[in-house]
Amino acid sequence: MRLHKKEILHLLTEEHEPLHFAALLRAFGGRAIKNELKRLLDDLLATGELVRLRGNRYSLPGADTGSTVHGSISVHRDGYGFVAPEGGGEDIFIPAKAIGGALHGDRVSVRAETSRFGRGKQEGRVVAVLERANSRVVGRLEESRRGAILVPEDIRLGTFFTIPAKGKGGAVDGQQVVVEVTAWPVGGRPPEAKVTEILGWPDDPEVEVQTVIRRFDLPHRFTAEILAEAEAIPAQVSRDDLKDRVDLRKRPTVTIDGETAKDFDDAVSLQPEGDGWRLWVSIADVSNYVKPGSQLDQEAYLRGTSVYFPDRCIPMLPERLSNGICSLNPHCDRLTMTAEMLFDRDGRMLESRFYPSVINSAARLTYTLVKQVIVDGDAQALGGDERHLTPMLQQMKELALVLMAMRKRRGSIDFDLPEPEIIIGLTGQTEAIIKSERTLAHQVIEEFMLAANEAVAQVVTTQGLPFIYRVHEPPDPLKLAEFRDFILPLGFTLTFEGEKITPSALQQLIAQAAGKPEERLINYGLLRCMKQARYAALNLGHFGLASGCYTHFTSPIRRYPDLIVHRLLKLALAHQEDTLGKQGQKELDRIGATLAEAAEHTSNRERVAMEAERDIVELKKLQFMQGRIGQEFDGYLTGVTGFGCFVELGEVFVEGLIHLSTLVDDQYRFEEREHALVGRRGKVLQIGDPVRVRVVAVNPQARRIEFALVGHTQARHDAPTPRPTQEEYPKVPIKGKRPTVIGRR
């Protein structure tokens, strides 16, 4: 007798309760069909028609056997995972043995169960895979006696993929390849795949980049049709383009960017007025060239953002636009959208207006040059043709300092933590990791962009029109309360207003810790409590900036939300002047109907870009450290867990793990609330502690560096080891702009 799936489903429907495998075996003829039954059950589990419960019991999905939720699973490289419920709520912990055939990123159905850990935590098991996250996987092909397998680049997948001989596509042992999954894991059997693309050898810098591009599925090539559409756009501003635009070409306007930047999307001009200043922030009018629904627009939306790697940029728009007609290149007429703002001596914005404009940038200045003028006081830093700009730059410094003080008064948070910069040599290898310099020259532009972003958000919001906001929600009160209790014995206070926390309270804590032994501990602890900024169609405010209304307006070349904001601003100006018309209202309604979806999509694309950028930077760091095994470095504890401590080195921006098993000087237990490992003999390892470590292992595949603790190096109040800056290490710098962080631009 041949068993059919329908018979299994019918029996479980009739029984109205889960059945053990043994009961199913008895019902369908005993041991003679054991293998057949197991195969059919595995198939039904894989398709989601059945769910497996604890005790090897089987049930129909949705049967009354406990609460079932759907969500995406995030798998840790150590095998366990978490599922974020689609309806919101606490993440559900999934033990490694309960993940089943699910892979990282899959949409799954999870049956919640009582947690073994208490504290209200939820635990569960995957009962069905509803949707696979990726049908393509990138990794290294390895040959063995049993045949070829793919070892995924993303170790969170937690499995290898078998590749039949006819599916190797000419790839050989050790090469990086892209595969297409042909069979998913079922009943303990690993998934199968076939090679669709051979990238090359893993130690080739170009292959490293292409691996990251494939791993994160980054669109990186423009089709011939899109390039043709871009080529059809004129390379020069014509006289017809100037209609209905304010002519700012005689106003001294400058761009200020990094040395290697090629896409200049913001330019500034300033003049004193009364007791204050009038500021012009002119942004490339990308919306004049990229029309809604065009192929250029669809591709820009798909990408969502430009992606910046240490040696290149994957642009949101073709270079014909991003480095050409949309880039505010010096001594070229360019179409812009201008925010004109008047500030008083206290940094209050007295008035603002917005309009389409045309500018002609007087100079392409760099942060280094501007620093020489406004910080070093070098009056000769600018050349003869640009020296007349020096007084304006000094006035910009004055306004920026006033705006910084104003933001500080209202509670804006600025951790100002150092950021790494990867120095790439001519061979593509990492030559150094240095501190990315952030001077007053950077802060001038940051302050002006913040002011323009806020002004645009306010003018559109006051009209009650649909809009896309940059929001940053308040931290989790429970996490902050635990952190407050942790720092209280250290002599620090965090004041709540009722059950709420204000940005000012966090800013005061940061200021209280500045220069003290616990400064790093406070900064790292607060960062772990903060939520990630995102885009939203509802105005939820920006906690980090202490702003009730904020958006992104200043980078439409490299961020799609800014392009949306430009389109909405133009419609808002027409609405304000009663010239919107039926066509304008139709366009406003169309954009408004898609804002929530666009906000979610662009937030997701931003996160993917950040993960890809972080991944390639981590890989470069690991390669840099491979030649330093056995060397000792000073560093600081940046994280403490039940399995060890994470340490960031003081000389280079590299983080590694001291595994608990290597700490043989004491018997340590993990104290979560104290963010510390506490030894029986009184030794303590706590976030912020200075330590000296030795590099013992580097594993690029696992993205992991292992340290051995040499000892506590100094008292907490001692100054950290100074890091080299760009000026001290004038090698090949990082290309493109640095990714923005909370509170910047």
C-alpha positions in Angstrom: 0.0 0.0 0.0 1.3 3.4 -1.0 0.7 6.2 1.6 -0.4 9.7 0.4 -0.1 13.1 2.0 -3.8 13.6 1.9 -4.3 10.6 4.2 -2.0 12.1 6.8 -3.7 15.5 6.6 -7.2 13.9 6.8 -6.2 11.9 9.9 -4.9 14.9 11.8 -8.1 16.8 10.8 -10.3 14.0 12.2 -8.3 13.7 15.4 -8.4 17.4 16.4 -5.2 17.1 18.3 -1.4 16.6 17.6 -0.3 13.0 17.1 3.1 11.4 17.9 5.1 9.9 15.1 4.5 6.5 16.7 0.7 7.0 16.6 0.9 7.9 12.9 3.0 4.9 12.2 0.5 2.6 13.9 -2.4 4.2 12.0 -0.8 3.7 8.6 0.5 0.1 8.8 3.5 0.0 11.2 7.2 -0.3 10.6 6.9 -1.3 6.9 6.1 2.3 5.9 8.4 4.1 8.4 10.7 5.6 5.9 7.9 6.5 3.5 6.0 8.2 6.4 9.0 10.1 7.5 9.7 11.4 4.0 6.1 12.6 3.6 6.1 14.3 7.0 9.3 16.1 6.0 7.7 17.3 2.8 4.6 18.5 4.6 6.7 20.4 7.1 8.7 22.0 4.3 5.6 23.3 2.6 4.1 24.5 5.9 1.1 22.1 5.7 2.2 20.5 9.0 4.0 21.8 12.1 6.2 19.7 14.4 5.8 20.2 18.1 7.9 19.2 21.1 8.0 15.5 21.7 8.0 14.6 18.0 4.3 15.4 17.7 2.7 16.6 14.5 -0.2 19.0 14.0 -2.0 21.1 11.4 -1.0 24.8 11.4 -3.3 26.9 13.5 -4.5 24.0 15.6 -5.2 24.9 19.2 -1.8 23.9 20.5 -0.5 27.3 21.6 0.0 30.8 20.2 1.6 31.0 16.7 3.2 34.1 15.3 4.8 35.1 12.0 7.9 37.0 11.5 11.5 37.1 10.1 14.1 35.1 11.8 17.5 36.6 12.6 20.0 33.8 13.3 23.2 34.4 15.3 26.4 32.9 14.1 26.4 30.7 17.2 23.2 29.0 16.0 20.4 30.4 18.0 18.0 33.1 16.7 15.3 35.6 17.3 12.0 36.2 15.5 10.5 39.7 15.4 6.7 39.3 15.3 5.1 41.0 12.4 2.4 42.6 14.6 5.0 44.0 16.9 6.0 43.0 20.4 8.9 41.3 22.2 11.3 39.3 20.1 11.0 35.5 20.5 14.1 33.6 21.3 14.6 30.5 19.2 17.1 27.9 20.5 19.4 26.4 17.9 17.7 23.0 18.1 14.3 24.6 17.5 15.2 26.5 14.3 14.6 23.4 12.1 15.1 24.1 8.4 14.8 27.8 8.6 17.7 30.0 7.4 18.6 33.5 8.4 16.2 36.1 7.1 13.4 33.6 6.3 9.8 34.5 7.1 8.7 31.8 9.5 5.8 30.7 11.7 6.8 30.3 15.3 5.0 28.5 18.2 5.6 30.4 21.4 6.4 28.4 24.5 7.3 29.1 28.1 10.8 30.5 28.4 13.3 28.7 30.5 14.9 32.0 31.4 12.0 33.8 33.0 11.9 37.6 33.2 8.9 37.6 30.8 11.1 36.5 27.9 9.4 34.5 25.1 10.9 31.4 23.7 9.6 29.4 20.7 10.3 27.0 17.9 10.0 27.3 14.2 7.0 25.2 13.0 7.0 26.3 9.3 9.0 28.3 6.8 6.5 30.6 5.1 8.9 32.4 2.7 12.5 32.0 1.9 14.7 35.2 2.2 17.2 34.4 -0.6 17.3 32.0 -3.5 20.8 33.1 -4.3 23.8 32.6 -1.9 27.4 33.7 -2.2 30.3 31.8 -0.7 33.4 29.6 -1.3 33.3 26.3 -3.2 35.1 23.5 -1.5 35.8 20.0 -2.9 35.8 16.9 -0.7 35.7 13.1 -1.1 31.9 13.4 -1.0 31.7 16.0 -3.6 31.5 19.8 -3.8 29.8 22.1 -1.2 29.3 25.8 -0.8 30.4 27.4 2.4 28.3 30.6 2.7 29.9 33.9 3.2 27.2 34.7 5.7 27.9 32.3 8.5 24.5 33.0 10.0 23.0 30.7 7.4 24.4 28.0 9.6 24.6 25.3 6.9 26.5 24.3 3.8 24.9 23.7 0.4 25.7 20.5 -1.6 26.5 21.1 -5.2 26.2 18.1 -7.6 29.0 17.6 -10.2 26.8 18.9 -13.0 26.0 22.0 -11.0 29.5 23.4 -10.5 29.5 25.4 -13.7 33.2 25.2 -14.2 34.1 26.5 -10.7 37.1 24.9 -8.9 38.0 24.3 -5.3 38.5 27.6 -3.3 36.8 30.0 -5.7 34.1 32.5 -4.6 30.9 31.7 -6.4 27.2 32.6 -6.5 24.7 29.7 -6.4 21.0 29.3 -6.9 19.3 27.1 -4.4 17.6 24.2 -6.0 16.4 22.3 -2.9 15.8 23.6 0.6 16.8 21.7 3.8 14.3 19.0 4.7 14.5 16.4 7.5 18.1 17.1 8.3 19.2 17.0 4.7 21.3 20.0 3.7 20.1 22.3 0.9 21.3 21.8 -2.6 22.4 24.5 -5.1 24.0 25.1 -8.5 26.7 27.6 -9.5 25.4 30.5 -11.5 28.4 32.9 -11.3 32.1 32.5 -10.7 33.5 35.6 -8.9 37.1 34.5 -8.6 39.7 34.0 -5.9 38.8 35.3 -2.4 42.1 37.1 -1.8 41.5 39.4 -4.9 40.4 42.8 -3.6 37.9 43.1 -6.5 36.4 39.7 -5.7 36.0 40.8 -2.1 33.9 43.8 -3.1 31.9 41.8 -5.6 31.3 39.2 -2.9 29.8 41.8 -0.6 27.7 43.2 -3.5 26.2 39.8 -4.2 25.8 38.9 -0.6 23.7 41.9 0.1 22.0 41.8 -3.3 23.1 45.4 -4.1 22.0 46.7 -7.5 25.3 47.8 -9.0 24.8 48.0 -12.8 22.6 50.4 -14.7 20.9 48.9 -17.7 21.5 50.3 -21.2 18.0 51.8 -21.2 18.7 53.7 -17.9 22.1 54.9 -19.2 20.5 56.1 -22.4 17.8 58.0 -20.4 20.6 59.7 -18.4 22.6 60.5 -21.6 19.5 62.2 -23.1 19.6 64.8 -20.3 21.5 67.9 -21.4 24.9 68.3 -19.8 24.5 72.1 -19.5 21.9 74.5 -18.1 20.0 76.2 -20.9 18.4 79.6 -20.9 14.9 78.0 -20.8 15.9 76.2 -17.6 16.1 79.5 -15.8 12.4 80.4 -16.1 10.7 81.0 -12.7 14.0 80.6 -10.9 15.8 83.0 -8.5 19.1 83.9 -9.9 21.8 83.5 -7.3 24.8 83.2 -9.7 26.3 86.5 -8.5 26.1 85.5 -4.9 29.4 84.0 -3.5 28.4 80.4 -3.0 30.8 77.5 -2.2 30.8 73.8 -1.7 32.7 72.2 1.2 33.4 68.5 1.0 36.1 65.9 1.4 39.2 65.8 -0.8 38.0 62.9 -2.9 34.3 63.7 -3.2 32.9 64.0 -6.7 29.2 64.5 -6.2 28.5 67.9 -4.7 24.9 68.2 -3.8 25.0 71.1 -1.3 26.4 74.6 -1.5 26.3 77.5 1.0 26.5 81.2 1.1 26.2 83.7 4.0 26.1 87.4 4.8 25.7 89.4 8.0 22.3 91.1 8.4 21.6 93.4 11.3 22.6 91.5 14.5 22.3 88.1 12.8 23.1 86.3 9.6 21.3 85.4 6.4 22.1 81.9 5.2 21.5 80.3 1.8 21.6 76.5 1.5 21.3 75.5 -2.1 20.7 71.8 -2.9 21.0 70.2 -6.3 17.6 70.1 -8.0 17.7 66.4 -8.9 13.9 66.4 -9.2 14.2 68.6 -12.3 15.9 65.8 -14.1 14.6 62.6 -12.5 10.9 62.5 -13.3 8.4 60.4 -11.3 7.8 57.0 -13.0 10.9 57.3 -15.3 13.3 54.4 -15.5 15.9 56.6 -13.7 13.4 57.2 -10.9 12.4 53.5 -10.6 16.0 52.5 -10.4 16.8 55.2 -7.8 13.9 54.0 -5.7 15.0 50.4 -6.0 18.5 51.3 -4.7 17.2 53.8 -2.2 20.7 55.2 -1.4 24.2 55.3 -2.6 26.6 52.8 -1.0 30.1 53.8 0.1 32.9 51.2 0.2 36.5 52.1 1.1 37.6 52.2 -2.5 34.4 53.1 -4.4 30.9 54.3 -4.4 27.8 52.4 -5.8 25.8 55.4 -6.8 22.0 55.8 -6.6 22.1 57.7 -9.9 24.3 57.2 -13.0 27.5 59.3 -12.9 26.2 61.3 -15.9 23.9 62.9 -13.3 25.6 62.4 -9.9 29.0 63.8 -11.1 27.6 65.9 -13.9 24.6 68.1 -14.3 23.3 67.4 -10.8 26.7 68.0 -9.1 27.3 71.6 -8.0 30.7 71.7 -9.7 32.6 75.0 -9.4 32.2 77.7 -12.1 29.2 75.9 -13.7 25.6 77.0 -13.8 23.5 74.5 -11.8 19.8 74.3 -11.0 19.1 74.1 -7.2 16.4 74.3 -4.6 17.4 76.9 -2.0 16.5 77.3 1.6 17.1 80.9 2.6 17.1 81.5 6.4 17.6 84.5 8.7 19.1 83.8 12.2 19.5 86.1 15.2 22.4 86.2 17.5 21.0 83.4 19.6 20.6 81.0 16.7 16.8 81.4 16.4 15.4 81.2 12.9 13.5 84.4 12.4 12.3 83.7 8.8 12.7 81.2 6.0 11.7 80.9 2.4 12.3 78.3 -0.3 12.5 78.6 -4.0 13.9 77.0 -7.2 17.1 78.8 -8.1 20.2 78.8 -10.2 23.8 79.1 -8.7 27.3 79.2 -10.0 29.7 77.9 -7.3 32.6 80.2 -6.8 34.8 77.5 -5.3 35.1 73.8 -4.5 36.5 74.0 -1.0 37.7 71.1 1.1 37.3 70.5 4.9 41.1 70.7 5.2 41.3 74.2 3.5 38.4 75.5 5.5 39.9 74.2 8.7 43.1 76.1 7.9 41.1 79.3 7.5 38.7 79.1 10.4 40.6 77.0 13.0 44.3 77.6 12.2 43.8 81.2 11.2 45.8 80.9 8.0 44.7 83.9 5.9 46.8 82.6 3.0 45.3 79.2 2.9 43.0 80.1 -0.1 44.5 81.0 -3.4 44.3 84.4 -5.0 41.1 83.9 -6.8 39.4 82.5 -3.7 40.9 84.7 -1.0 37.9 87.0 -1.1 35.9 84.1 0.5 37.9 84.2 3.7 35.6 86.7 5.5 32.5 84.7 4.6 34.1 81.5 6.0 34.9 83.3 9.3 31.3 84.4 9.5 30.1 80.9 8.8 32.2 79.8 11.7 30.4 82.3 14.0 27.0 81.2 12.9 27.8 77.5 13.2 29.1 78.0 16.8 25.8 79.9 17.7 23.7 77.1 16.1 25.7 74.4 18.0 25.1 76.2 21.3 21.4 76.6 20.5 21.0 72.9 19.7 22.9 72.1 22.9 20.5 74.2 24.9 17.5 72.4 23.6 19.0 69.0 24.3 20.4 67.8 21.0 22.6 64.7 21.6 26.1 64.4 20.0 28.2 61.4 21.1 30.9 62.6 18.7 32.5 59.1 18.9 35.5 58.6 16.6 34.9 56.8 13.3 37.4 54.6 11.4 38.8 55.5 8.0 40.3 52.7 5.9 43.5 53.6 4.0 43.7 51.5 0.8 47.0 51.2 -1.0 47.5 51.0 -4.8 47.2 47.2 -4.7 43.8 47.3 -3.0 45.1 46.1 0.3 44.5 47.8 3.7 47.6 49.9 4.7 46.2 51.5 7.8 43.1 52.2 9.9 43.0 55.7 11.1 40.8 58.1 13.0 38.5 59.9 10.6 38.9 63.6 11.4 35.9 65.7 12.3 36.8 69.3 12.7 34.9 72.6 13.0 34.9 72.7 9.2 32.8 69.6 9.1 30.6 70.9 11.9 29.9 74.1 9.9 28.3 72.2 7.1 26.6 69.8 9.5 24.9 72.7 11.3 23.8 74.4 8.1 22.3 71.2 6.7 20.5 70.4 10.0 19.0 73.9 9.9 17.8 73.5 6.3 16.4 70.1 6.9 14.4 71.3 9.9 13.2 74.4 8.1 11.9 72.4 5.1 10.1 70.0 7.4 8.4 72.8 9.3 7.1 74.7 6.3 5.5 71.6 4.7 4.1 70.3 8.0 2.4 73.6 8.8 0.4 73.3 5.6 -0.9 69.9 6.7 0.4 68.2 3.5 1.6 64.6 3.3 5.4 64.4 4.0 8.2 62.0 4.7 10.1 62.6 7.9 13.4 61.5 9.4 12.3 60.2 12.8 14.3 59.0 15.8 12.1 57.6 18.5 12.9 57.8 22.2 14.9 55.0 23.8 13.2 52.1 25.5 12.4 53.4 29.1 13.0 49.9 30.6 16.5 49.8 29.1 17.2 53.3 30.3 15.9 52.5 33.8 18.2 49.5 34.1 21.1 51.7 32.8 20.2 54.3 35.4 20.3 51.8 38.2 23.7 50.5 36.9 25.4 54.0 36.8 23.9 55.2 40.1 26.6 53.5 42.3 29.2 55.0 40.0 28.1 58.5 41.0 26.1 59.4 37.9 22.4 60.3 37.7 19.9 60.0 34.9 16.7 62.0 35.5 13.3 60.9 34.2 10.3 63.2 33.9 7.7 60.9 35.2 8.2 57.7 33.0 9.7 59.7 30.1 13.3 60.6 29.4 14.3 63.8 27.6 17.2 64.4 25.2 18.5 67.0 27.6 18.8 64.4 30.4 21.0 62.2 28.2 23.0 65.2 27.1 23.6 66.2 30.7 24.7 62.7 31.5 27.2 62.7 28.6 28.5 66.0 29.8 28.7 64.8 33.4 30.9 61.9 32.3 33.1 63.8 29.9 36.8 63.4 30.8 36.1 61.0 33.6 37.2 57.3 33.9 33.7 56.1 33.1 33.2 58.3 30.0 33.4 55.3 27.6 31.2 53.2 29.7 28.5 55.9 29.8 28.7 56.5 26.0 28.6 52.8 25.0 25.8 52.1 27.5 23.6 54.9 26.2 24.3 53.9 22.6 22.9 50.4 23.4 19.7 52.0 24.7 19.1 54.2 21.6 16.8 53.2 18.7 17.8 53.5 15.0 16.7 56.6 13.1 14.4 55.8 10.1 12.0 57.4 7.6 8.2 57.6 8.3 5.1 59.2 6.9 4.1 60.3 10.4 5.9 63.0 12.3 7.2 61.2 15.4 10.0 63.7 16.1 13.7 63.3 16.2 14.8 62.4 19.7 18.6 62.6 19.1 18.3 66.1 17.6 15.7 67.2 20.2 13.7 68.3 17.1 9.9 68.0 16.9 9.9 68.1 13.1 12.8 66.9 10.9 13.5 65.5 7.4 16.3 64.8 4.9 16.4 67.5 2.2 20.1 68.0 1.5 21.3 64.9 -0.4 19.0 64.1 -3.2 21.9 62.8 -5.3 22.5 59.9 -2.9 19.3 59.5 -0.9 15.9 58.8 -2.4 13.9 60.2 0.5 15.5 63.6 -0.2 14.3 63.4 -3.8 10.8 62.8 -2.5 11.1 65.8 -0.1 12.2 68.0 -3.1 9.1 67.0 -5.0 6.8 67.5 -2.0 8.4 70.9 -1.3 7.7 72.1 -4.8 4.1 71.0 -4.5 3.9 72.7 -1.1 5.2 76.0 -2.5 2.6 75.8 -5.3 -0.1 75.0 -2.7 1.0 78.0 -0.7 0.7 80.3 -3.7 -2.6 78.7 -4.8 -1.0 77.6 -8.1 -1.2 73.8 -7.4 -3.9 73.1 -9.9 -5.6 69.8 -10.6 -2.5 68.1 -12.0 -0.4 69.2 -9.0 -3.1 68.0 -6.6 -3.2 64.7 -8.4 0.6 64.3 -8.1 0.4 65.3 -4.4 -2.3 62.7 -3.8 -0.2 60.1 -5.7 2.9 60.7 -3.6 0.9 60.9 -0.4 -0.7 57.5 -1.0 2.7 55.8 -1.3 4.6 57.6 1.4 4.3 55.0 4.1 5.5 52.3 1.7 8.3 54.5 0.4 9.4 55.3 4.0 9.6 51.6 4.9 11.4 50.7 1.7 14.0 53.4 1.9 14.6 52.7 5.6 15.2 49.0 4.7 17.6 50.0 1.9 19.5 52.3 4.2 19.9 49.4 6.7 21.1 47.1 3.9 23.6 49.7 2.7 24.9 50.2 6.3 25.3 46.4 6.8 27.2 46.1 3.5 29.4 49.1 4.3 30.1 47.7 7.7 30.8 44.2 6.3 33.5 45.3 3.9 35.1 47.6 6.5 35.2 44.7 9.0 36.8 42.5 6.3 39.4 45.1 5.6 40.1 45.3 9.4 40.5 41.6 9.6 42.9 41.5 6.8 44.9 44.3 8.4 45.1 42.3 11.6 46.1 39.0 10.0 49.7 40.2 9.9 49.6 41.2 13.6 49.0 37.8 15.3 51.0 37.6 18.5 51.3 41.4 18.9 49.9 43.2 21.9 47.7 46.3 21.9 46.0 48.6 24.5 42.2 48.8 24.2 38.9 49.2 26.0 36.1 46.8 26.8 33.1 47.7 24.6 30.8 44.8 25.4 30.5 42.1 28.0 28.4 38.9 27.5 28.0 35.5 29.1 30.6 34.1 26.7 33.3 36.8 27.0 34.3 40.4 26.4 34.6 42.6 23.3 37.6 44.9 23.1 38.2 47.8 20.8 41.9 48.5 20.3 43.1 52.0 21.1 45.5 52.4 18.1 43.3 51.1 15.4 39.5 50.8 15.1 39.4 47.0 15.4 37.2 45.0 17.8 37.7 41.4 18.9 36.6 38.9 21.5 38.2 37.6 24.6 36.4 34.3 25.1 35.4 33.4 28.6 37.2 30.1 28.3 40.6 31.9 28.0 40.1 33.8 31.3 42.0 31.5 33.6 43.0 34.0 36.2 39.6 33.7 38.0 36.2 32.0 37.7 33.9 34.7 36.2 30.2 35.0 36.2 28.2 37.3 33.9 26.3 40.2 35.7 24.0 41.5 33.0 22.8 44.6 34.9 26.4 45.6 35.8 27.6 44.9 32.2 30.5 43.0 33.8 32.2 39.7 34.4 32.8 39.3 38.1 35.3 36.8 39.4 35.1 34.8 42.6 38.4 36.3 43.8 37.1 39.9 43.2 38.3 40.6 39.7 36.0 42.6 37.5 35.8 43.1 33.8 33.4 45.9 32.9 32.5 48.0 29.9 34.9 50.9 29.5 37.8 49.2 31.4 41.2 49.7 29.8 43.0 46.4 29.0 46.0 45.1 27.2 45.4 42.2 24.9 47.3 39.9 22.5 46.0 39.0 19.1 45.8 35.2 19.0 43.6 34.4 16.0 42.0 36.1 13.0 39.2 34.4 11.0 38.0 36.5 8.0 35.3 33.9 7.1 33.7 34.2 10.5 34.4 37.9 10.7 36.0 37.4 14.1 39.3 38.4 15.9 40.2 36.6 19.1 42.2 38.2 21.8 43.9 36.9 25.0 43.8 39.2 28.0 47.2 40.3 29.1 45.9 42.5 31.9 44.3 45.8 33.0 46.7 48.4 31.7 45.9 51.5 33.6 43.5 53.3 35.8 40.3 54.4 34.1 41.1 58.0 34.5 44.2 57.8 32.3 43.9 59.1 28.8 43.4 56.6 26.0 46.1 55.9 23.5 46.0 58.6 20.8 45.1 57.4 17.3 46.8 58.6 14.1 44.8 61.1 12.1 44.6 61.7 8.3 47.2 64.4 8.6 49.6 62.1 10.3 49.1 59.3 7.7 48.7 61.0 4.3 48.0 57.8 2.3 45.3 57.0 -0.2 42.1 58.2 1.5 38.7 56.7 1.5 36.6 57.6 -1.6 33.2 59.2 -1.4 31.4 60.7 1.5 31.2 59.2 5.0 27.9 57.6 5.8 25.9 60.0 8.0 25.2 59.1 11.6 22.5 60.2 14.1 22.6 63.9 14.5 24.6 64.7 11.4 23.4 66.4 8.2 
